[in-house]
Amino acid sequence: PCVGIHSLPPSSAALLRPGKHTVSKYWDFDPGKRIRYRTDAEYEEHFRALFTQAVERKLRSDAPVLSELSGGRDSSSIVCMADVAIARSQAECPRLDTISYFDDSEPNWNERPYFEKVEKKRGRPGWHIDVNAPEPKQSFEPRQPSSQSLGKRFVATPGYDGRTSPHVAKCLAAQGNRVLLSGIAGDEVMGGVPTPAPELEDLLARARFREFAHQLKLWALELRKPWIHLFWEAARDFLPLALVGVPEHCRPAPWLQPSFVKRYRAALMGYPSRTKLFGPLPTFQACIATLNVLQKQLARTALPFAPTYERRYPFLDRDLLEFLFAIPREQLVRPHQRRSLMRRALAGIVPEEILNRKTKGFVSRRPMVAVSQDSADLTESAQDMLSVSLGIVDSQRLLDTLQKARRGEEIQTVTVRSTMCIEGWLKDLFALGCIDSGSAVNPLVPLGEPVRS
């Protein structure tokens, strides 16, 4: 985001020379790699070995390691596998602690029974945080620049500035933790989203039409959707976006100025691309696209401080990902069983109630309630926004959206929050003298792509 500053892509090397630089990859996922076994048991054994190794690698610490325990399959699997490694003296850490969040006011979120199942299995309670406990009020209103934010804590990109929640900070200080394990990416790489599209696209790309018709029928019965809808979902990914249009969830926020959207449309939509019919299999293309999204999400998160600690992600272990990208898609997701491989491989290690729970997904009311409660302050802020004078936001459309929230109507709460984060970030840049609110409609300078070898 800063002129003259480029990030180095993963698994890449940069060669700097007078007046130029080149970036080359020294490693990448191999689209031609295939892992095929005769039985499910062989896939399960291979997965257990790699997942154990992934968790062991993330346990290296001379202080007790803390792991998130939400009650879902991902965090529970990490905790249970870590306990196995520690019991076998294969982990380089003295102890594993857990931290769990709960909210008894949420009608659709009752995770206590699930994370307590894991605590009961391991024989010790974890640190519990009531998300409704008093702490500095969560507000969507853009913050005013502070001397701290303009000094060594200036955030280079909009969003979370790395400041640790007081409740989490208390937990880390009390237990001496400096490493936090997270289940992020488990849902994306282990088949948590039960979509048959990549598998069906593979069959289309390889012209296996009879098998395609069979799988199409099975998935249509499982998802209770007309087979023609599933066929279209698979086929449309091969077509240009100009023909099929952009999915609604990828469209830019309606309160952004048309000129700004036109210039940054690709970035605002997440750089969409169609699936290629020839070359790597569609499932492999989908895996790489998912990984790119995860990388962007993690890259824009500031390093935590006060206190400082390191986040680690076992499901992003390279060896584990290589395996998951090389096995047949039907090992991960089946018509009657999402996360099929995880459920089969970790039976007896993770409590059955967690492995076989229907889903942990829910829609939290908290973001909507927060926007509704802050709507008066947000409305006042929206009438004098720097992003409006810079030609980014249409204030009237944003005000209309906030009025909907005030009336209790559903709005894009995540996008509203992102807009306010960007507003606070721009105010920091303005206070630093990096931008002039009246100099230009579009002050953002697009960076050229680095030369690649």
VEXDREN-2710 file (C-alpha; in Angstrom, 1 decimal):
% VEXDREN-2710
k/r/px/py/pz
1/PRO/0.0/0.0/0.0
2/CYS/3.0/2.3/0.3
3/VAL/4.8/3.7/-2.7
4/GLY/8.2/2.0/-3.2
5/ILE/7.5/-0.8/-0.7
6/HIS/6.8/-4.3/-2.0
7/SER/6.1/-7.5/-0.1
8/LEU/8.0/-10.6/-1.1
9/PRO/5.6/-13.4/-2.1
10/PRO/5.9/-16.7/-0.2
11/SER/8.6/-19.2/-1.4
12/SER/10.3/-16.4/-3.4
13/ALA/13.7/-14.8/-3.6
14/ALA/14.5/-11.2/-4.5
15/LEU/17.6/-10.2/-6.4
16/LEU/18.4/-6.5/-6.0
17/ARG/20.5/-4.7/-8.6
18/PRO/21.2/-1.0/-9.3
19/GLY/18.0/0.4/-10.7
20/LYS/16.0/-2.9/-10.8
21/HIS/15.0/-6.0/-9.0
22/THR/13.8/-9.4/-9.9
23/VAL/11.6/-11.8/-7.9
24/SER/11.7/-15.6/-8.6
25/LYS/10.0/-18.5/-7.0
26/TYR/12.3/-21.3/-5.6
27/TRP/9.3/-23.6/-4.7
28/ASP/5.7/-23.9/-5.4
29/PHE/2.9/-26.5/-5.2
30/ASP/3.1/-29.1/-8.0
31/PRO/-0.2/-29.4/-9.9
32/GLY/1.0/-32.7/-11.4
33/LYS/1.5/-34.4/-8.0
34/ARG/-1.0/-37.1/-7.3
35/ILE/-1.4/-39.3/-4.3
36/ARG/-3.6/-42.3/-4.8
37/TYR/-4.2/-45.2/-2.5
38/ARG/-6.4/-48.3/-2.7
39/THR/-8.2/-47.9/0.6
40/ASP/-9.6/-45.1/2.8
41/ALA/-7.5/-46.4/5.7
42/GLU/-4.2/-45.5/3.8
43/TYR/-5.4/-41.9/3.3
44/GLU/-6.3/-41.7/7.0
45/GLU/-3.0/-43.0/8.1
46/HIS/-1.1/-40.6/5.9
47/PHE/-3.2/-37.7/7.1
48/ARG/-2.7/-38.6/10.8
49/ALA/1.1/-38.7/10.3
50/LEU/1.2/-35.3/8.6
51/PHE/-1.3/-33.6/10.9
52/THR/0.7/-34.9/13.9
53/GLN/3.9/-33.5/12.4
54/ALA/2.2/-30.2/11.7
55/VAL/1.0/-29.8/15.3
56/GLU/4.3/-30.9/16.7
57/ARG/6.1/-28.2/14.6
58/LYS/3.9/-25.5/16.0
59/LEU/4.4/-26.6/19.6
60/ARG/8.1/-25.7/19.7
61/SER/8.5/-23.3/22.6
62/ASP/10.3/-23.0/25.9
63/ALA/7.1/-21.6/27.5
64/PRO/3.6/-23.1/27.8
65/VAL/1.8/-22.9/24.5
66/LEU/-1.8/-21.5/24.3
67/SER/-4.3/-22.9/21.9
68/GLU/-7.7/-21.6/20.9
69/LEU/-10.5/-24.0/21.7
70/SER/-13.8/-22.9/20.1
71/GLY/-15.6/-26.2/20.3
72/GLY/-15.4/-26.7/16.5
73/ARG/-13.5/-29.5/14.7
74/ASP/-10.5/-27.5/13.8
75/SER/-9.4/-26.1/17.1
76/SER/-10.5/-29.3/18.9
77/SER/-8.4/-31.4/16.6
78/ILE/-5.3/-29.3/17.2
79/VAL/-5.7/-29.5/21.0
80/CYS/-6.4/-33.3/21.0
81/MET/-3.5/-34.0/18.7
82/ALA/-1.2/-31.8/20.7
83/ASP/-2.1/-33.7/23.8
84/VAL/-1.2/-37.0/22.0
85/ALA/2.2/-35.5/21.0
86/ILE/2.9/-34.2/24.5
87/ALA/2.0/-37.5/26.1
88/ARG/4.4/-39.3/23.8
89/SER/7.2/-36.7/24.6
90/GLN/7.3/-35.7/21.0
91/ALA/6.5/-32.0/21.6
92/GLU/9.1/-29.4/22.5
93/CYS/6.9/-27.5/25.0
94/PRO/6.3/-27.9/28.7
95/ARG/2.5/-27.6/28.7
96/LEU/-0.6/-26.8/26.5
97/ASP/-3.2/-24.4/27.7
98/THR/-6.5/-23.5/26.1
99/ILE/-8.6/-20.4/25.7
100/SER/-12.3/-20.5/24.8
101/TYR/-14.9/-17.8/24.2
102/PHE/-18.6/-18.0/25.0
103/ASP/-21.6/-15.7/24.7
104/ASP/-24.8/-16.9/26.6
105/SER/-26.7/-14.0/25.1
106/GLU/-26.4/-15.4/21.5
107/PRO/-29.4/-17.7/20.8
108/ASN/-27.5/-19.5/18.1
109/TRP/-24.1/-19.8/19.8
110/ASN/-23.8/-22.3/22.7
111/GLU/-20.3/-23.6/22.4
112/ARG/-19.8/-24.5/26.1
113/PRO/-20.9/-28.1/25.8
114/TYR/-18.4/-28.7/23.0
115/PHE/-15.3/-27.1/24.3
116/GLU/-16.0/-28.6/27.7
117/LYS/-16.1/-32.0/26.1
118/VAL/-12.5/-31.5/25.1
119/GLU/-11.6/-30.1/28.5
120/LYS/-13.1/-33.2/30.2
121/LYS/-11.2/-35.5/27.8
122/ARG/-7.8/-33.8/28.6
123/GLY/-8.6/-33.6/32.4
124/ARG/-8.1/-29.8/32.9
125/PRO/-10.2/-26.7/32.3
126/GLY/-9.1/-23.9/30.1
127/TRP/-9.3/-20.1/30.3
128/HIS/-12.9/-19.0/29.5
129/ILE/-13.7/-15.5/28.2
130/ASP/-17.3/-14.2/28.2
131/VAL/-17.4/-11.9/25.1
132/ASN/-20.1/-9.9/26.9
133/ALA/-17.8/-9.1/29.9
134/PRO/-17.1/-5.4/30.4
135/GLU/-14.1/-4.0/28.5
136/PRO/-13.6/-1.0/26.2
137/LYS/-16.8/-0.7/24.1
138/GLN/-16.6/-2.1/20.7
139/SER/-17.3/0.7/18.3
140/PHE/-17.5/0.9/14.5
141/GLU/-16.9/4.7/14.6
142/PRO/-13.5/5.7/13.0
143/ARG/-11.0/6.4/15.7
144/GLN/-9.1/9.7/15.9
145/PRO/-5.4/9.6/15.3
146/SER/-3.3/9.3/18.5
147/SER/0.3/10.0/19.2
148/GLN/0.8/6.3/19.6
149/SER/-0.7/5.4/16.3
150/LEU/1.4/8.0/14.5
151/GLY/4.6/6.8/16.1
152/LYS/6.0/3.4/16.3
153/ARG/2.6/1.8/16.3
154/PHE/1.4/3.3/13.0
155/VAL/-0.5/0.6/11.0
156/ALA/0.6/0.3/7.4
157/THR/-2.7/-1.2/6.3
158/PRO/-6.3/-0.6/7.4
159/GLY/-7.8/-2.9/10.0
160/TYR/-6.7/-4.5/13.3
161/ASP/-3.7/-2.7/14.7
162/GLY/-2.4/-5.6/16.8
163/ARG/-3.5/-4.4/20.2
164/THR/-4.4/-7.4/22.3
165/SER/-7.8/-7.6/24.0
166/PRO/-7.5/-7.0/27.8
167/HIS/-9.0/-10.4/28.6
168/VAL/-6.6/-12.2/26.3
169/ALA/-3.7/-10.2/27.6
170/LYS/-4.6/-11.2/31.2
171/CYS/-4.7/-14.9/30.1
172/LEU/-1.3/-14.6/28.4
173/ALA/0.3/-12.9/31.4
174/ALA/-1.1/-15.3/34.0
175/GLN/0.1/-18.4/32.2
176/GLY/3.3/-17.1/30.6
177/ASN/2.2/-18.0/27.0
178/ARG/4.1/-16.5/24.1
179/VAL/2.6/-18.7/21.3
180/LEU/-1.1/-19.1/20.3
181/LEU/-2.2/-21.9/18.1
182/SER/-5.2/-21.2/15.8
183/GLY/-7.5/-23.4/13.8
184/ILE/-7.7/-20.8/10.9
185/ALA/-7.7/-22.5/7.5
186/GLY/-9.0/-25.8/8.7
187/ASP/-12.5/-25.0/7.3
188/GLU/-11.0/-24.1/3.9
189/VAL/-8.6/-26.9/3.3
190/MET/-10.3/-29.8/5.1
191/GLY/-13.6/-29.7/3.2
192/GLY/-15.6/-27.7/5.6
193/VAL/-17.6/-26.1/2.8
194/PRO/-19.7/-28.9/1.3
195/THR/-19.6/-27.8/-2.4
196/PRO/-19.4/-30.4/-5.1
197/ALA/-18.4/-27.8/-7.7
198/PRO/-14.6/-28.5/-7.8
199/GLU/-15.1/-32.3/-8.0
200/LEU/-17.7/-31.9/-10.7
201/GLU/-15.5/-29.6/-12.6
202/ASP/-12.7/-32.2/-12.5
203/LEU/-15.0/-34.7/-14.1
204/LEU/-16.0/-32.2/-16.8
205/ALA/-12.4/-31.2/-17.6
206/ARG/-11.4/-34.9/-18.0
207/ALA/-14.6/-35.7/-20.1
208/ARG/-15.7/-38.4/-17.6
209/PHE/-19.4/-37.6/-18.3
210/ARG/-20.9/-40.9/-17.0
211/GLU/-19.2/-40.4/-13.6
212/PHE/-20.2/-36.7/-13.7
213/ALA/-23.9/-37.6/-14.2
214/HIS/-23.7/-40.1/-11.3
215/GLN/-22.0/-37.6/-8.9
216/LEU/-24.4/-34.9/-10.0
217/LYS/-27.4/-37.0/-9.0
218/LEU/-25.9/-37.9/-5.6
219/TRP/-25.1/-34.3/-4.7
220/ALA/-28.5/-33.1/-5.9
221/LEU/-30.2/-35.5/-3.6
222/GLU/-27.8/-34.6/-0.7
223/LEU/-28.2/-30.8/-1.1
224/ARG/-31.8/-31.0/-2.1
225/LYS/-31.2/-28.8/-5.1
226/PRO/-32.2/-29.4/-8.8
227/TRP/-29.4/-31.1/-10.7
228/ILE/-29.5/-28.4/-13.3
229/HIS/-28.6/-25.8/-10.7
230/LEU/-25.5/-27.8/-9.6
231/PHE/-24.6/-28.3/-13.3
232/TRP/-24.7/-24.6/-13.8
233/GLU/-22.6/-23.9/-10.7
234/ALA/-19.9/-26.2/-12.0
235/ALA/-20.1/-25.1/-15.7
236/ARG/-20.2/-21.3/-15.0
237/ASP/-16.7/-21.3/-13.5
238/PHE/-15.3/-22.1/-16.9
239/LEU/-17.0/-19.1/-18.5
240/PRO/-15.7/-15.5/-18.7
241/LEU/-17.1/-13.2/-16.0
242/ALA/-18.4/-10.9/-18.7
243/LEU/-20.9/-13.6/-19.6
244/VAL/-21.9/-15.0/-16.3
245/GLY/-21.6/-11.9/-14.1
246/VAL/-20.0/-11.4/-10.7
247/PRO/-21.5/-13.3/-7.7
248/GLU/-23.4/-11.0/-5.3
249/HIS/-21.0/-11.6/-2.4
250/CYS/-18.1/-10.4/-4.5
251/ARG/-19.6/-7.1/-5.6
252/PRO/-18.3/-3.8/-4.2
253/ALA/-20.2/-2.0/-1.5
254/PRO/-23.0/0.2/-2.9
255/TRP/-21.8/3.3/-1.1
256/LEU/-18.5/3.4/-2.9
257/GLN/-18.1/6.1/-5.6
258/PRO/-18.5/4.7/-9.2
259/SER/-15.2/6.2/-10.3
260/PHE/-13.3/4.6/-7.4
261/VAL/-15.0/1.2/-8.1
262/LYS/-14.1/1.5/-11.8
263/ARG/-10.4/2.0/-11.1
264/TYR/-10.1/-0.7/-8.4
265/ARG/-12.8/-3.1/-9.4
266/ALA/-10.5/-6.1/-9.6
267/ALA/-9.1/-5.5/-6.1
268/LEU/-12.6/-4.8/-4.6
269/MET/-13.9/-8.0/-6.0
270/GLY/-10.9/-10.1/-4.8
271/TYR/-9.3/-10.5/-8.2
272/PRO/-11.8/-13.0/-9.6
273/SER/-10.7/-15.3/-12.4
274/ARG/-12.4/-18.1/-14.3
275/THR/-11.4/-21.8/-13.9
276/LYS/-9.2/-22.9/-16.8
277/LEU/-10.4/-26.0/-18.7
278/PHE/-6.9/-27.1/-19.6
279/GLY/-3.9/-27.3/-17.4
280/PRO/-4.1/-28.1/-13.6
281/LEU/-7.2/-29.8/-12.5
282/PRO/-10.0/-27.4/-11.3
283/THR/-9.7/-28.8/-7.7
284/PHE/-6.0/-27.8/-7.7
285/GLN/-6.9/-24.3/-9.1
286/ALA/-9.5/-23.9/-6.3
287/CYS/-7.0/-24.9/-3.6
288/ILE/-4.5/-22.3/-4.8
289/ALA/-7.2/-19.7/-5.0
290/THR/-8.3/-20.5/-1.5
291/LEU/-4.8/-20.3/-0.2
292/ASN/-4.2/-16.9/-1.9
293/VAL/-7.3/-15.6/-0.1
294/LEU/-6.0/-16.9/3.3
295/GLN/-2.6/-15.3/2.7
296/LYS/-4.2/-11.9/2.0
297/GLN/-6.3/-12.2/5.1
298/LEU/-3.3/-13.0/7.3
299/ALA/-1.0/-10.5/5.6
300/ARG/-3.2/-7.6/6.5
301/THR/-3.3/-8.4/10.2
302/ALA/-0.8/-6.5/12.3
303/LEU/1.6/-8.3/14.6
304/PRO/0.1/-8.5/18.1
305/PHE/1.5/-6.5/20.9
306/ALA/0.8/-5.6/24.6
307/PRO/1.8/-8.3/25.2
308/THR/3.7/-9.6/22.2
309/TYR/3.0/-13.2/21.1
310/GLU/3.2/-15.3/18.0
311/ARG/0.2/-16.9/16.2
312/ARG/0.8/-20.2/14.5
313/TYR/-1.5/-22.1/12.1
314/PRO/-1.1/-25.9/12.0
315/PHE/-3.5/-26.3/9.1
316/LEU/-1.2/-24.1/6.9
317/ASP/1.7/-26.5/7.3
318/ARG/3.4/-26.9/3.9
319/ASP/3.7/-30.7/4.0
320/LEU/0.1/-31.1/5.1
321/LEU/-1.2/-28.8/2.3
322/GLU/0.8/-30.6/-0.3
323/PHE/-0.9/-33.8/0.7
324/LEU/-4.4/-32.3/0.8
325/PHE/-3.9/-30.7/-2.6
326/ALA/-2.7/-34.0/-4.1
327/ILE/-5.4/-36.4/-2.9
328/PRO/-8.8/-36.9/-4.6
329/ARG/-11.4/-34.4/-3.6
330/GLU/-13.9/-37.1/-2.6
331/GLN/-11.6/-38.0/0.3
332/LEU/-12.3/-34.6/1.8
333/VAL/-15.9/-34.1/1.0
334/ARG/-18.6/-36.7/0.2
335/PRO/-22.3/-36.3/-0.5
336/HIS/-23.3/-37.5/2.9
337/GLN/-20.2/-36.4/4.9
338/ARG/-18.4/-33.1/4.9
339/ARG/-14.9/-33.2/6.3
340/SER/-14.9/-36.9/5.6
341/LEU/-11.1/-37.5/5.9
342/MET/-10.9/-35.6/9.2
343/ARG/-13.8/-37.4/10.7
344/ARG/-12.5/-40.9/9.8
345/ALA/-8.8/-40.2/10.6
346/LEU/-9.3/-38.6/14.0
347/ALA/-12.0/-41.0/15.4
348/GLY/-11.0/-41.9/18.9
349/ILE/-8.7/-38.9/19.2
350/VAL/-11.3/-36.1/19.0
351/PRO/-14.5/-36.6/21.0
352/GLU/-17.2/-38.1/18.7
353/GLU/-19.7/-35.4/19.7
354/ILE/-17.4/-32.8/18.1
355/LEU/-16.4/-34.8/15.0
356/ASN/-20.0/-35.6/14.1
357/ARG/-21.7/-32.4/15.1
358/LYS/-23.8/-31.0/12.2
359/THR/-22.0/-27.6/11.9
360/LYS/-20.5/-24.9/14.1
361/GLY/-21.6/-22.2/11.7
362/PHE/-24.0/-19.5/13.0
363/VAL/-24.9/-15.9/12.3
364/SER/-23.9/-13.8/15.2
365/ARG/-26.1/-10.8/16.2
366/ARG/-23.2/-8.9/17.8
367/PRO/-21.9/-7.0/14.7
368/MET/-25.5/-6.0/13.7
369/VAL/-26.2/-4.9/17.3
370/ALA/-23.0/-3.0/17.4
371/VAL/-23.7/-1.1/14.2
372/SER/-27.3/-0.4/15.3
373/GLN/-26.1/0.9/18.7
374/ASP/-23.4/3.1/17.1
375/SER/-25.7/4.3/14.2
376/ALA/-26.1/7.8/15.7
377/ASP/-22.3/8.3/16.0
378/LEU/-21.7/6.7/12.7
379/THR/-24.2/8.9/11.0
380/GLU/-22.5/12.0/12.4
381/SER/-19.1/10.7/11.3
382/ALA/-20.4/9.9/7.8
383/GLN/-21.3/13.5/7.2
384/ASP/-17.6/14.6/7.6
385/MET/-15.5/11.8/6.2
386/LEU/-12.1/12.1/4.7
387/SER/-12.9/9.2/2.3
388/VAL/-15.8/11.3/1.0
389/SER/-13.6/14.3/0.1
390/LEU/-11.1/11.8/-1.5
391/GLY/-13.7/10.4/-3.8
392/ILE/-13.9/7.0/-2.2
393/VAL/-17.3/7.0/-0.4
394/ASP/-20.7/8.4/-1.4
395/SER/-21.9/9.8/1.9
396/GLN/-25.6/9.8/1.1
397/ARG/-25.6/6.1/0.2
398/LEU/-23.6/5.3/3.3
399/LEU/-26.1/7.3/5.4
400/ASP/-29.0/5.4/3.8
401/THR/-27.3/2.1/4.8
402/LEU/-26.8/3.3/8.4
403/GLN/-30.5/4.3/8.6
404/LYS/-31.4/0.7/7.6
405/ALA/-29.3/-0.6/10.5
406/ARG/-31.0/1.9/12.8
407/ARG/-34.3/0.4/11.8
408/GLY/-33.1/-3.1/12.4
409/GLU/-32.8/-4.1/8.8
410/GLU/-30.0/-6.4/7.6
411/ILE/-26.9/-4.7/6.1
412/GLN/-23.3/-5.6/5.2
413/THR/-21.9/-5.1/8.7
414/VAL/-18.4/-6.4/7.7
415/THR/-18.2/-4.0/4.8
416/VAL/-19.4/-1.1/7.0
417/ARG/-16.7/-1.9/9.5
418/SER/-14.1/-2.1/6.8
419/THR/-15.1/1.3/5.5
420/MET/-14.8/2.8/9.0
421/CYS/-11.4/1.1/9.4
422/ILE/-10.2/2.7/6.2
423/GLU/-11.5/6.1/7.3
424/GLY/-9.5/5.9/10.5
425/TRP/-6.4/4.8/8.5
426/LEU/-6.8/7.7/6.1
427/LYS/-7.1/10.1/9.0
428/ASP/-3.8/8.8/10.3
429/LEU/-2.2/9.4/6.9
430/PHE/-3.7/12.9/6.7
431/ALA/-2.3/13.7/10.2
432/LEU/1.1/12.5/9.0
433/GLY/1.0/14.7/6.0
434/CYS/1.0/11.8/3.5
435/ILE/-2.2/12.9/1.7
436/ASP/-4.0/16.1/1.1
437/SER/-7.8/16.0/1.5
438/GLY/-8.3/18.6/-1.3
439/SER/-5.5/17.8/-3.7
440/ALA/-7.1/15.1/-5.8
441/VAL/-10.1/12.9/-6.2
442/ASN/-8.0/9.8/-6.2
443/PRO/-4.7/10.0/-4.2
444/LEU/-4.0/6.3/-4.2
445/VAL/-1.0/5.5/-6.3
446/PRO/-1.2/2.1/-8.0
447/LEU/2.1/0.2/-7.7
448/GLY/3.7/-1.5/-10.7
449/GLU/4.2/-5.2/-10.5
450/PRO/7.8/-6.3/-9.7
451/VAL/9.8/-7.8/-12.6
452/ARG/9.6/-11.6/-12.4
453/SER/12.2/-13.9/-13.8
END
